[in-house]
């Protein structure tokens, strides 16, 4: 009896093939899958926008910081202005190195070349780079997860919807295309939503991962150059 009612409802609503109509006609399980995929898609775009603005701001601030760093001014003054309370990852790397170098200088005095100052400074910069990149890479695992699992979630909704549609159609003993098509369309809508969520997530993950790798390389290059500068200064003091 229930299957007959479902079949009657399916046939009655079969003429509404709009996106909203397909969603409203779908089984409750398929509706839940669609809502999950819609929420994932919205969250993916929110992450993409946040990462885009973060990387753009970080590169812009890094450019400004490097201009000041290589301008020939005092490193101590630059540390007081930006190193103590860094506003960007590159300034944080600089501040960590200068802070460690100053602490070593107070303890070892002029004999910095024999105190292991360079190793401690490089370790401080490496830890800071790791911490800053970990913060910038936040939510990247979500993009990767959506890109890899959303098509399968959509496929699950499709399989469930087709099973439900076929069971209802079987109760009508009618395989006419006008009866079969709406139920199949509802089920395939879930797969389409899975692809809509997954494709931008995969593309964004690849692009953002590349940009983050370039930024990490930029921080590592700066740390190597700054470590060399501090090493030369320690040798001059010695």
ZADO-1210 file (C-alpha; in nm, 4 decimals, padded with zeros to 6 digits):
<atoms>
<atom x="00.0000" y="00.0000" z="00.0000" code="UNK" pos="1"/>
<atom x="00.2803" y="00.2427" z="00.0919" code="UNK" pos="2"/>
<atom x="00.4625" y="00.1685" z="-00.2313" code="UNK" pos="3"/>
<atom x="00.1456" y="00.2367" z="-00.4272" code="UNK" pos="4"/>
<atom x="00.1104" y="00.5735" z="-00.2541" code="UNK" pos="5"/>
<atom x="00.4762" y="00.6563" z="-00.3270" code="UNK" pos="6"/>
<atom x="00.4294" y="00.5595" z="-00.6891" code="UNK" pos="7"/>
<atom x="00.1184" y="00.7755" z="-00.7180" code="UNK" pos="8"/>
<atom x="00.3027" y="01.0704" z="-00.5658" code="UNK" pos="9"/>
<atom x="00.5970" y="01.0114" z="-00.8022" code="UNK" pos="10"/>
<atom x="00.3755" y="01.0126" z="-01.1073" code="UNK" pos="11"/>
<atom x="00.1794" y="01.3153" z="-00.9899" code="UNK" pos="12"/>
<atom x="00.4902" y="01.5224" z="-00.9290" code="UNK" pos="13"/>
<atom x="00.6725" y="01.3985" z="-01.2356" code="UNK" pos="14"/>
<atom x="00.6003" y="01.7107" z="-01.4383" code="UNK" pos="15"/>
<atom x="00.8125" y="01.9382" z="-01.2091" code="UNK" pos="16"/>
<atom x="01.1720" y="01.8851" z="-01.3211" code="UNK" pos="17"/>
<atom x="01.3139" y="02.2107" z="-01.1872" code="UNK" pos="18"/>
<atom x="01.6021" y="02.1914" z="-00.9392" code="UNK" pos="19"/>
<atom x="01.3765" y="02.2861" z="-00.6502" code="UNK" pos="20"/>
<atom x="01.1133" y="02.0439" z="-00.7694" code="UNK" pos="21"/>
<atom x="01.3646" y="01.7592" z="-00.7918" code="UNK" pos="22"/>
<atom x="01.4815" y="01.8331" z="-00.4384" code="UNK" pos="23"/>
<atom x="01.1286" y="01.8473" z="-00.2956" code="UNK" pos="24"/>
<atom x="01.0294" y="01.5197" z="-00.4648" code="UNK" pos="25"/>
<atom x="01.3404" y="01.3326" z="-00.3486" code="UNK" pos="26"/>
<atom x="01.3457" y="01.0734" z="-00.0718" code="UNK" pos="27"/>
<atom x="01.4399" y="01.1961" z="00.2776" code="UNK" pos="28"/>
<atom x="01.7785" y="01.0216" z="00.2608" code="UNK" pos="29"/>
<atom x="01.8557" y="01.1851" z="-00.0736" code="UNK" pos="30"/>
<atom x="01.7479" y="01.5216" z="00.0664" code="UNK" pos="31"/>
<atom x="01.9902" y="01.4822" z="00.3578" code="UNK" pos="32"/>
<atom x="02.2711" y="01.3952" z="00.1140" code="UNK" pos="33"/>
<atom x="02.1901" y="01.6999" z="-00.0990" code="UNK" pos="34"/>
<atom x="02.1854" y="01.9319" z="00.2024" code="UNK" pos="35"/>
<atom x="02.5192" y="01.7931" z="00.3222" code="UNK" pos="36"/>
<atom x="02.6752" y="01.8491" z="-00.0188" code="UNK" pos="37"/>
<atom x="02.5282" y="02.1994" z="-00.0414" code="UNK" pos="38"/>
<atom x="02.6732" y="02.2865" z="00.3008" code="UNK" pos="39"/>
<atom x="03.0110" y="02.1407" z="00.2001" code="UNK" pos="40"/>
<atom x="03.0093" y="02.3416" z="-00.1226" code="UNK" pos="41"/>
<atom x="02.9341" y="02.6666" z="00.0614" code="UNK" pos="42"/>
<atom x="03.2078" y="02.5941" z="00.3151" code="UNK" pos="43"/>
<atom x="03.4556" y="02.5160" z="00.0361" code="UNK" pos="44"/>
<atom x="03.3978" y="02.8547" z="-00.1231" code="UNK" pos="45"/>
<atom x="03.4307" y="03.0257" z="00.2158" code="UNK" pos="46"/>
<atom x="03.7682" y="02.8554" z="00.2690" code="UNK" pos="47"/>
<atom x="03.8824" y="02.9463" z="-00.0824" code="UNK" pos="48"/>
<atom x="03.7997" y="03.3127" z="-00.0249" code="UNK" pos="49"/>
<atom x="03.9706" y="03.3129" z="00.3172" code="UNK" pos="50"/>
<atom x="04.2877" y="03.1486" z="00.1827" code="UNK" pos="51"/>
<atom x="04.2996" y="03.3798" z="-00.1172" code="UNK" pos="52"/>
<atom x="04.2772" y="03.6916" z="00.0982" code="UNK" pos="53"/>
<atom x="04.5243" y="03.5520" z="00.3544" code="UNK" pos="54"/>
<atom x="04.7891" y="03.4657" z="00.0955" code="UNK" pos="55"/>
<atom x="04.7454" y="03.7931" z="-00.0873" code="UNK" pos="56"/>
<atom x="04.7809" y="03.9903" z="00.2363" code="UNK" pos="57"/>
<atom x="05.0786" y="03.7806" z="00.3510" code="UNK" pos="58"/>
<atom x="05.2677" y="03.8334" z="00.0253" code="UNK" pos="59"/>
<atom x="05.1934" y="04.2035" z="00.0254" code="UNK" pos="60"/>
<atom x="05.3168" y="04.2431" z="00.3829" code="UNK" pos="61"/>
<atom x="05.6209" y="04.0272" z="00.3100" code="UNK" pos="62"/>
<atom x="05.7110" y="04.2573" z="00.0200" code="UNK" pos="63"/>
<atom x="05.6864" y="04.5614" z="00.2468" code="UNK" pos="64"/>
<atom x="05.8896" y="04.3928" z="00.5214" code="UNK" pos="65"/>
<atom x="06.1661" y="04.2840" z="00.2834" code="UNK" pos="66"/>
<atom x="06.1884" y="04.6385" z="00.1474" code="UNK" pos="67"/>
<atom x="06.2513" y="04.7648" z="00.4992" code="UNK" pos="68"/>
<atom x="06.4867" y="04.4790" z="00.5824" code="UNK" pos="69"/>
<atom x="06.7108" y="04.5354" z="00.2806" code="UNK" pos="70"/>
<atom x="06.6965" y="04.9142" z="00.3003" code="UNK" pos="71"/>
<atom x="07.0138" y="04.9191" z="00.5093" code="UNK" pos="72"/>
<atom x="06.8546" y="05.0365" z="00.8330" code="UNK" pos="73"/>
<atom x="06.9324" y="04.9094" z="01.1784" code="UNK" pos="74"/>
<atom x="06.8190" y="04.5533" z="01.2485" code="UNK" pos="75"/>
<atom x="06.7685" y="04.6440" z="01.6122" code="UNK" pos="76"/>
<atom x="06.5315" y="04.9246" z="01.5162" code="UNK" pos="77"/>
<atom x="06.3438" y="04.6944" z="01.2809" code="UNK" pos="78"/>
<atom x="06.3152" y="04.4373" z="01.5583" code="UNK" pos="79"/>
<atom x="06.1724" y="04.6938" z="01.7990" code="UNK" pos="80"/>
<atom x="05.9201" y="04.8117" z="01.5401" code="UNK" pos="81"/>
<atom x="05.8065" y="04.4813" z="01.3873" code="UNK" pos="82"/>
<atom x="05.9921" y="04.1898" z="01.5416" code="UNK" pos="83"/>
<atom x="05.8511" y="04.2055" z="01.8927" code="UNK" pos="84"/>
<atom x="05.4895" y="04.2016" z="01.7780" code="UNK" pos="85"/>
<atom x="05.4989" y="04.0574" z="01.4244" code="UNK" pos="86"/>
<atom x="05.2006" y="04.1212" z="01.1987" code="UNK" pos="87"/>
<atom x="05.2987" y="03.8683" z="00.9302" code="UNK" pos="88"/>
<atom x="05.4856" y="03.5362" z="00.9091" code="UNK" pos="89"/>
<atom x="05.8063" y="03.6849" z="00.7705" code="UNK" pos="90"/>
<atom x="05.8253" y="03.9376" z="01.0526" code="UNK" pos="91"/>
<atom x="05.7610" y="03.6509" z="01.2945" code="UNK" pos="92"/>
<atom x="06.0596" y="03.4601" z="01.1530" code="UNK" pos="93"/>
<atom x="06.2741" y="03.7699" z="01.1822" code="UNK" pos="94"/>
<atom x="06.1573" y="03.8349" z="01.5371" code="UNK" pos="95"/>
<atom x="06.2266" y="03.4765" z="01.6460" code="UNK" pos="96"/>
<atom x="06.5796" y="03.4898" z="01.5034" code="UNK" pos="97"/>
<atom x="06.6614" y="03.8295" z="01.6524" code="UNK" pos="98"/>
<atom x="06.5194" y="03.7324" z="01.9905" code="UNK" pos="99"/>
<atom x="06.7300" y="03.4159" z="02.0056" code="UNK" pos="100"/>
<atom x="07.0382" y="03.6011" z="01.8811" code="UNK" pos="101"/>
<atom x="06.9988" y="03.8701" z="02.1449" code="UNK" pos="102"/>
<atom x="06.9555" y="03.6150" z="02.4227" code="UNK" pos="103"/>
<atom x="07.2672" y="03.4303" z="02.3111" code="UNK" pos="104"/>
<atom x="07.4607" y="03.7559" z="02.2913" code="UNK" pos="105"/>
<atom x="07.3695" y="03.8420" z="02.6506" code="UNK" pos="106"/>
<atom x="07.4820" y="03.4993" z="02.7728" code="UNK" pos="107"/>
<atom x="07.7918" y="03.4438" z="02.5576" code="UNK" pos="108"/>
<atom x="07.9056" y="03.8034" z="02.5254" code="UNK" pos="109"/>
<atom x="08.1283" y="03.8581" z="02.2248" code="UNK" pos="110"/>
<atom x="08.2146" y="03.4927" z="02.1753" code="UNK" pos="111"/>
<atom x="07.9079" y="03.4183" z="01.9622" code="UNK" pos="112"/>
<atom x="08.0929" y="03.2090" z="01.7043" code="UNK" pos="113"/>
<atom x="08.1646" y="02.9383" z="01.9639" code="UNK" pos="114"/>
<atom x="07.8349" y="02.9458" z="02.1503" code="UNK" pos="115"/>
<atom x="07.6222" y="02.7612" z="01.8938" code="UNK" pos="116"/>
<atom x="07.4302" y="03.0813" z="01.8246" code="UNK" pos="117"/>
<atom x="07.3794" y="03.0023" z="01.4572" code="UNK" pos="118"/>
<atom x="07.2284" y="02.6608" z="01.5322" code="UNK" pos="119"/>
<atom x="06.9880" y="02.8042" z="01.7881" code="UNK" pos="120"/>
<atom x="06.8872" y="03.0894" z="01.5583" code="UNK" pos="121"/>
<atom x="06.8246" y="02.8517" z="01.2684" code="UNK" pos="122"/>
<atom x="06.6247" y="02.6227" z="01.4953" code="UNK" pos="123"/>
<atom x="06.4144" y="02.9154" z="01.6187" code="UNK" pos="124"/>
<atom x="06.3433" y="03.0254" z="01.2600" code="UNK" pos="125"/>
<atom x="06.2581" y="02.6698" z="01.1547" code="UNK" pos="126"/>
<atom x="06.0120" y="02.6277" z="01.4408" code="UNK" pos="127"/>
<atom x="05.8521" y="02.9632" z="01.3612" code="UNK" pos="128"/>
<atom x="05.8177" y="02.8788" z="00.9914" code="UNK" pos="129"/>
<atom x="05.6521" y="02.5487" z="01.0807" code="UNK" pos="130"/>
<atom x="05.4112" y="02.7172" z="01.3207" code="UNK" pos="131"/>
<atom x="05.3186" y="02.9940" z="01.0762" code="UNK" pos="132"/>
<atom x="05.2679" y="02.7535" z="00.7848" code="UNK" pos="133"/>
<atom x="05.0572" y="02.5249" z="01.0009" code="UNK" pos="134"/>
<atom x="04.8329" y="02.8188" z="01.0797" code="UNK" pos="135"/>
<atom x="04.8085" y="02.9187" z="00.7123" code="UNK" pos="136"/>
<atom x="04.7334" y="02.5601" z="00.6057" code="UNK" pos="137"/>
<atom x="04.4334" y="02.5350" z="00.8362" code="UNK" pos="138"/>
<atom x="04.1240" y="02.3844" z="00.6682" code="UNK" pos="139"/>
<atom x="04.3260" y="02.2526" z="00.3749" code="UNK" pos="140"/>
<atom x="04.2476" y="01.8987" z="00.4850" code="UNK" pos="141"/>
<atom x="03.8782" y="01.9847" z="00.4534" code="UNK" pos="142"/>
<atom x="03.9256" y="02.0855" z="00.0885" code="UNK" pos="143"/>
<atom x="04.1083" y="01.7601" z="00.0194" code="UNK" pos="144"/>
<atom x="03.8399" y="01.5579" z="00.1971" code="UNK" pos="145"/>
<atom x="03.5532" y="01.7224" z="00.0084" code="UNK" pos="146"/>
<atom x="03.7352" y="01.6819" z="-00.3226" code="UNK" pos="147"/>
<atom x="03.7886" y="01.3107" z="-00.2666" code="UNK" pos="148"/>
<atom x="03.4632" y="01.2083" z="-00.0944" code="UNK" pos="149"/>
<atom x="03.1897" y="01.4373" z="-00.2323" code="UNK" pos="150"/>
<atom x="03.1432" y="01.2397" z="-00.5586" code="UNK" pos="151"/>
<atom x="03.0989" y="00.9189" z="-00.3588" code="UNK" pos="152"/>
<atom x="02.8516" y="01.0836" z="-00.1223" code="UNK" pos="153"/>
<atom x="02.6572" y="01.2054" z="-00.4239" code="UNK" pos="154"/>
<atom x="02.6750" y="00.8589" z="-00.5758" code="UNK" pos="155"/>
<atom x="02.5335" y="00.7117" z="-00.2562" code="UNK" pos="156"/>
<atom x="02.2396" y="00.9521" z="-00.2819" code="UNK" pos="157"/>
<atom x="02.1925" y="00.8522" z="-00.6457" code="UNK" pos="158"/>
<atom x="02.1927" y="00.4795" z="-00.5715" code="UNK" pos="159"/>
<atom x="01.9513" y="00.5252" z="-00.2833" code="UNK" pos="160"/>
<atom x="01.7222" y="00.7444" z="-00.4918" code="UNK" pos="161"/>
<atom x="01.7184" y="00.4992" z="-00.7827" code="UNK" pos="162"/>
<atom x="01.6381" y="00.2092" z="-00.5494" code="UNK" pos="163"/>
<atom x="01.3511" y="00.4094" z="-00.3997" code="UNK" pos="164"/>
<atom x="01.2241" y="00.5143" z="-00.7427" code="UNK" pos="165"/>
<atom x="01.2353" y="00.1638" z="-00.8862" code="UNK" pos="166"/>
<atom x="01.0500" y="00.0213" z="-00.5884" code="UNK" pos="167"/>
<atom x="00.7770" y="00.2814" z="-00.6345" code="UNK" pos="168"/>
<atom x="00.7637" y="00.2275" z="-01.0114" code="UNK" pos="169"/>
<atom x="00.7387" y="-00.1488" z="-00.9636" code="UNK" pos="170"/>
<atom x="00.4254" y="-00.0997" z="-00.7554" code="UNK" pos="171"/>
<atom x="00.2643" y="00.0779" z="-01.0538" code="UNK" pos="172"/>
<atom x="00.3611" y="-00.1945" z="-01.3043" code="UNK" pos="173"/>
<atom x="00.4389" y="00.0829" z="-01.5506" code="UNK" pos="174"/>
<atom x="00.7762" y="00.1476" z="-01.7170" code="UNK" pos="175"/>
<atom x="00.6642" y="00.4428" z="-01.9273" code="UNK" pos="176"/>
<atom x="00.9364" y="00.7079" z="-01.9653" code="UNK" pos="177"/>
<atom x="00.7143" y="00.9755" z="-01.8132" code="UNK" pos="178"/>
<atom x="00.6968" y="00.7634" z="-01.4987" code="UNK" pos="179"/>
<atom x="01.0601" y="00.6516" z="-01.4874" code="UNK" pos="180"/>
<atom x="01.2329" y="00.9787" z="-01.5824" code="UNK" pos="181"/>
<atom x="01.1411" y="01.1985" z="-01.2806" code="UNK" pos="182"/>
<atom x="01.2661" y="00.9474" z="-01.0257" code="UNK" pos="183"/>
<atom x="01.5926" y="00.8941" z="-01.2134" code="UNK" pos="184"/>
<atom x="01.6409" y="01.2699" z="-01.2473" code="UNK" pos="185"/>
<atom x="01.5958" y="01.3153" z="-00.8727" code="UNK" pos="186"/>
<atom x="01.8574" y="01.0507" z="-00.8029" code="UNK" pos="187"/>
<atom x="02.1101" y="01.1852" z="-01.0537" code="UNK" pos="188"/>
<atom x="02.0696" y="01.5329" z="-00.9051" code="UNK" pos="189"/>
<atom x="02.2601" y="01.4072" z="-00.5997" code="UNK" pos="190"/>
<atom x="02.5555" y="01.3011" z="-00.8145" code="UNK" pos="191"/>
<atom x="02.5540" y="01.6396" z="-00.9850" code="UNK" pos="192"/>
<atom x="02.5672" y="01.8148" z="-00.6487" code="UNK" pos="193"/>
<atom x="02.8551" y="01.5902" z="-00.5431" code="UNK" pos="194"/>
<atom x="03.0514" y="01.6951" z="-00.8502" code="UNK" pos="195"/>
<atom x="02.9625" y="02.0616" z="-00.7955" code="UNK" pos="196"/>
<atom x="03.1145" y="02.0371" z="-00.4469" code="UNK" pos="197"/>
<atom x="03.4152" y="01.8235" z="-00.5436" code="UNK" pos="198"/>
<atom x="03.5467" y="01.9929" z="-00.8584" code="UNK" pos="199"/>
<atom x="03.6020" y="02.3409" z="-00.7048" code="UNK" pos="200"/>
<atom x="03.7481" y="02.1777" z="-00.3928" code="UNK" pos="201"/>
<atom x="04.0076" y="01.9835" z="-00.5937" code="UNK" pos="202"/>
<atom x="04.1025" y="02.2810" z="-00.8114" code="UNK" pos="203"/>
<atom x="04.1243" y="02.5129" z="-00.5105" code="UNK" pos="204"/>
<atom x="04.3288" y="02.2618" z="-00.3105" code="UNK" pos="205"/>
<atom x="04.5856" y="02.2252" z="-00.5889" code="UNK" pos="206"/>
<atom x="04.6143" y="02.6013" z="-00.6450" code="UNK" pos="207"/>
<atom x="04.6288" y="02.6961" z="-00.2775" code="UNK" pos="208"/>
<atom x="04.8755" y="02.4165" z="-00.1983" code="UNK" pos="209"/>
<atom x="05.1064" y="02.5471" z="-00.4717" code="UNK" pos="210"/>
<atom x="05.0804" y="02.9040" z="-00.3405" code="UNK" pos="211"/>
<atom x="05.1470" y="02.7892" z="00.0166" code="UNK" pos="212"/>
<atom x="05.4515" y="02.5930" z="-00.0962" code="UNK" pos="213"/>
<atom x="05.5871" y="02.9008" z="-00.2728" code="UNK" pos="214"/>
<atom x="05.5311" y="03.1117" z="00.0354" code="UNK" pos="215"/>
<atom x="05.7019" y="02.8521" z="00.2567" code="UNK" pos="216"/>
<atom x="05.9984" y="02.8536" z="00.0165" code="UNK" pos="217"/>
<atom x="06.0087" y="03.2318" z="00.0416" code="UNK" pos="218"/>
<atom x="06.0214" y="03.2155" z="00.4214" code="UNK" pos="219"/>
<atom x="06.2930" y="02.9516" z="00.4108" code="UNK" pos="220"/>
<atom x="06.4999" y="03.1600" z="00.1670" code="UNK" pos="221"/>
<atom x="06.4671" y="03.4643" z="00.3938" code="UNK" pos="222"/>
<atom x="06.5644" y="03.2602" z="00.6990" code="UNK" pos="223"/>
<atom x="06.8747" y="03.1290" z="00.5192" code="UNK" pos="224"/>
<atom x="06.9808" y="03.4797" z="00.4153" code="UNK" pos="225"/>
<atom x="06.9153" y="03.6265" z="00.7580" code="UNK" pos="226"/>
<atom x="07.0965" y="03.3374" z="00.9264" code="UNK" pos="227"/>
<atom x="07.3987" y="03.4128" z="00.7113" code="UNK" pos="228"/>
<atom x="07.3870" y="03.7797" z="00.8113" code="UNK" pos="229"/>
<atom x="07.3746" y="03.6971" z="01.1819" code="UNK" pos="230"/>
<atom x="07.6533" y="03.4429" z="01.1393" code="UNK" pos="231"/>
<atom x="07.8789" y="03.7043" z="00.9803" code="UNK" pos="232"/>
<atom x="07.8010" y="03.9501" z="01.2569" code="UNK" pos="233"/>
<atom x="07.8862" y="03.6921" z="01.5227" code="UNK" pos="234"/>
<atom x="08.2193" y="03.6220" z="01.3519" code="UNK" pos="235"/>
<atom x="08.2955" y="03.9945" z="01.3347" code="UNK" pos="236"/>
<atom x="08.2257" y="04.0271" z="01.7076" code="UNK" pos="237"/>
<atom x="08.4526" y="03.7322" z="01.7780" code="UNK" pos="238"/>
</atoms>
